[in-house]
Amino acid sequence: MRFATRQEAGQSLGRYLRKSGADADIVVGLPRGGVVVAAEVARLLQRPLEVLVVRKIGHPWHREFAVGALAEGGVTLLDPHMAGEDKRVRAALDDVLAEEQARLQELQQKFHGGKKSGFKDRKILLVDDGLATGATAEAAVLSARAQGARKIFVAVPVASTSALERLMAVADGVTALIVDPEFGAVGQYYQQFAATTDEEVLALLRRQNAQSIVSS
């Protein structure tokens, strides 16, 4: 099974969650692509849309190969075995961490404008476009927990078996429409998987939250 676009995946996920009686106060997308999926879920569930900023930590020599993740609120997850013991790699990894931390802070300012999240004592539905390793989603769960969320649920169109198990250990519930034990990459489950821009994320936040105000 493949989805045509992230929008279609979000519509399928939103309909499933609505039918199953999903209970959340806020839908929270993980930038950038996850926000596209989350916007459709928020629209169908008639909930506000927010963003929780996460960044993948890539291996210094192979940046697409994740060795951990960062999330707002000072959350850092790093797999020491995947990072290796080579001193040169460790030194280069420090540079990657500094670069991603700076980018994280830049995106927080852009998407939040200096405002604090409204997660305290709320039920949060974290949405991404897919879970490969689950590292960024786990970092997001820990961040939301640290910010006082009462319950944290994760929902995605597609996940690897290992990522699903990883998230079930830290979240209050996990939903995935497709769970594939032979998972390769998130993009293989979409016909169109173009990069999402910061401007698209901001537009989705404005549109959904304007609709939430009207419907309330």
N, C-alpha and C positions, 0 to 999 in steps of 0.2 A: 504494500500500500504506500502511495506517495501523495502528498498534498501539492496542489498547484502552486500555492503561495503561502506565506505566513498568515495572511488575512484569512484564507480558507481554513488553515489549521486552527486559528483562533476561533473561528465560527463553529467548527466541529467540536472543539474543546469546550467552548462556552455552552453550546446546546447540551452536551453530555453533563456538564456540571450543574446546569439549571435543572435538568431532568432528575438528576440524582440528589437534588436538594442541598447543594453546596451552600455552606453558611460562612460568610466572611463579611467583614466591615469594609475592607479596602482590597482592591486588586493591585498588586505591585509587580511591575515588569522589570526584568533585568536587561539593561541596555547592552547592545542597542536592539538587536533583532527580537529579543523577547518582549520588548515594549509593543511591537506591532501585534503579536499574538495576544498580549495582555489587554490591549485596547479593545479588541473584539470581545474578549471574555468580560471585561468591565461593562461594555455596552449591553451585552445580553443579560448579565446579572444585575444591571442598573446599579453599579457601585462606582465610587470614585476611583480614579487611576493615579497611582504614584509610581515613582522609580526608586530603586535601591541600587546604588552604583557598585558594581563589582568589576574586577580586572583579573584576567588570567595572567599567571606568572609563567612565561615561556622559558624553556631551557635556553641558556645563552647561545648555544651553537645551533639550536633548532627551535626557533621561537614559536612555531606552531605546536610543538610538543609541550603540553602543560605539565609543570611540576608543582603547581599550587595555585593559590588565588588570594586576592585581596578584596576586602569589602569595607565600605564606610564604617566608621566607628572604631577603627584600629584593628580590625580582624585580619589576621594573616594565617593562611594555611600553607604549609610547605612540606612536601614529602621528601625527607632526607635521602631515602634510598634512590628515588628517581633523580634527585639533584646530583647524586654521586659524591665521591670523596676527593676528587681531583681539586687541588688548591686553586688551579687556574680557573676551573669551572666555578668554584665557590666565589672567587673574587669577581668574576664576570657576573655571577648571579646577584651580587650586591648591587651592581650597576643596573641590572634589570629591575630589581626591587625598587630602587630609587626612582627610576624612570616611570614605573607603573604607579608608584605612590603619588608622584607629581601629577600624572594624568588623572588619577582617581580624584584628587583634590580639585583639579580643573573642572572635571565633569560634575562633581558635587555642586560647585558654585553655579555652573551653567544650568543644571536641571532643578536645583533646589533654591537658588538665589539667596543662600544664607539662612533659609528657614529650616527649623527642626522638623523631623518627621512627626506624623501624628499616629505613631504605632503604639504608644503606651496604652495598655489594657485593651487593645483591639485585636480582633481576629483577622489575620493577614493571609491572603492567598498569593503566594509567590508564583509567577509565571515566567517561563523561558521558552525559547523555540525548540529546545531539545536538551537532553542530558547525555553527554558522552562519558566523561569521567565523573561528573557530578561535583567537581571541586568548587566551581564558582557558585553553584546553587547551595552547597553546604556552607560556604562562607556567607552567603546571603541569609541563610537561616540563622546562623550564629549572630550576625549583625542585627537582624530583626529582634532576636531574643534579647540581646544586650540593650536594645532600645526600648524594652519593656512590653513587647507584643505578648498578648495573653495566649494565643494559639497561632501556630504557623503551619499552613498547608502549602504543599508544592503541587503544581499542575503543569504538565507539558504534553505536547502532542506525541513526542517520541522519546524513548530512553533506552539506554543499554541496561542489561540485567544487573550488572555490577553497580551502575550509578543509582538505579532504583533502590537496591539494597542499602547503598551508602546513605541515601536521603531518608529512608525509612528509619534509620538509626538515630536521626537528629530532628526530624520534623514530626508534627502531630498527625500527619497523613500525607500520602503521595498518590497522585493520579497521573497515569500516562495512558494515552489512547493506544500506543504501540509500544511493546517491550520486545526488543530484539536481542537474543543472546549472541547473534553474529553482527552486532552493531559495528559500523565502520566510522562514519562521520555524520553529523546532523544534516549536512547539506544533501546527502544522498536520498533523503526522504522528502525532498521538495523539488518540484520541476523548475521553479524559479527561486533562487536563493541569493539575490543581490545584497550587497552591504547596505545597511540602514544608516542614514546620516543623523548627526545631532539635531539638525533642523527638523527632520521628520519626527524624531522623538518629541521635541518641543511642541510641534503642531498637534500630535496625537494627545499629549497631555492637556493642551488648551481645549481641544475639541471635546474630549470626553468629560472633562470637568465642567465645561460650560453646559453640557447636556445633563450632567448630574444635578447641577444647581436648578435647572429648569424642571426636571422631573421630581425634585424634592419639594 
